[in-house]
Amino acid sequence: MEALRIALLVCHLAVLAILLGAFVARLVTARAATGVMAGAAGGLLGTGILLIAVRAADDLGTNGPKVGVKLAVAVAVFGCALAAYRRAGGLVPASQRNAAQRIAVRESAAATGTGLVYTTGVLAIVNAAVAVAWN
């Protein structure tokens, strides 16, 4: 069980790094990486839930309030990332868009969901800070 817990922890940290990397890439360039952020946010939520499940199955203690706060923040991160992805036109297949929709998506790709992208990045940083600072 310990090997599984460590493997999940490594995956959790890798997904957090991907999420924060996509956020920094968005800050540096005007190109939105909302698909990467949405996938990484889902992975962050999933691996976090699996980490808690493995700890509970192995009868290791968990800090309930900390887990609750981290879960709430992770759900908010996932929601904001998914909303930004949807606003960028990510949930409509490109083959089903008409010409006007394609032009609108291209023109607004840089500005689409900017607030949501920033909120996603800041909440991901808050999630990491809660994990480190809360004993």
N, C-alpha and C positions, 0 to 999 in steps of 0.2 A: 504493500500500500504506500510505503514511503516513496518508492520510485515513481509511482503514478502521481503522487502529490507534487513531487519535484518537477516531473515532466509537465504537469498542468501549470505549475507556477512559472516555468520557463515560457510556455506558450502564452500565458497571461501577460507577462512582461514584454514578450515580442509583439503581441497585438497592441499593447499600450504604446510601444515605440512606433509601430506603423501608424497608429492614429495620430500621435503627436507629430510624426514626420509629415503626414499629409496636411496637418494644420500649419506647420511651419512653411511647407511648400506653398500653401495658399496665401500665407502672409508675404512671401517673397515674390511670387508671381501672381498675376491676375487670373490665372487659370484655376478653376474650381476642381478639386479632387473629391467631390462629394461621394462618389461611388466607393472609393477607397475608405473614406471616413465612415460611411454607413456599414460597410463590411467589417471594418475593424471594431466599430462600436458594438456590433452584434457579437463578434468574437470575444470582446472584453466582457460583455455581460454573460455569455455562455461559459467561458472558462472560470469566471468568478463564481458562478453558481456551482459548477462542478468541483471547484476547490473546496467550497463549504460542504458539499455533499461527501467528499472524500474524508474531510476532517471529522464529520459527524459519524460516518461509517467506521472510522478508525478509533472512535471514542476519544478524540482529542478535544480539548476545550476550545470554545469559540467565544468571542466577545460579542454578545448579541446586539447591543446598541451600535457598535462599530459596523457590524455586518449589515444592519438595517440602513444605516446612513450610506454605506457604500453601495448597497443595492438600489436605494432611491436615486443616488447620483448617477449610477450606471444606467438605470432606466431612462433618466433625463438625457444623458449623453446619447443613448441610442435613439430616443425620440427626436432630438434635435438633428442628429445626423440623417435620420431617415426623412425628416421633413425637408431638410436642405437638398437631399438627393431627389426627392419628389418635385420640389420647386424647380430644380434644374432640368426637369424633363426626363429623369432617369427611369421612371416606372412605365413610360410609354415606349414601346419598341420603335426604333428609328424607321423601320419599314412601314409602320402604321401612321406616321406623322405626315401631314400634308405639307406642301411647300411653304406656306405661311408660318406654320408651326416650326419648321426647321430653321427658318430665318430668325424667328423670334427667340428660339433657344440659343442660336449662335450669337445674336446681338446681346442677349442678357446673361450669357454664361458667366461673365466676370462679376456682375452685380447680383446675380441670383442667390438669395439666401445668405448674404454676407453676414448678417446678424446671427443667423442660425449657425453658420460655420464658426464664427467667433465664440458663440455660446458653447458649442460642442467642444472646442479646444480648451476653453477656460474650465469647463466642468470636468474634462478629462484630467487637467492639472489638479483640480480640487480633489478628484478621486484618488490620485496618486499621493497627494499631500495628506489626506485622511489616513491612507494606508500606512504611511511612514510615521506621522506625528502621533497618532492615537495608539497608545499602548494598551 
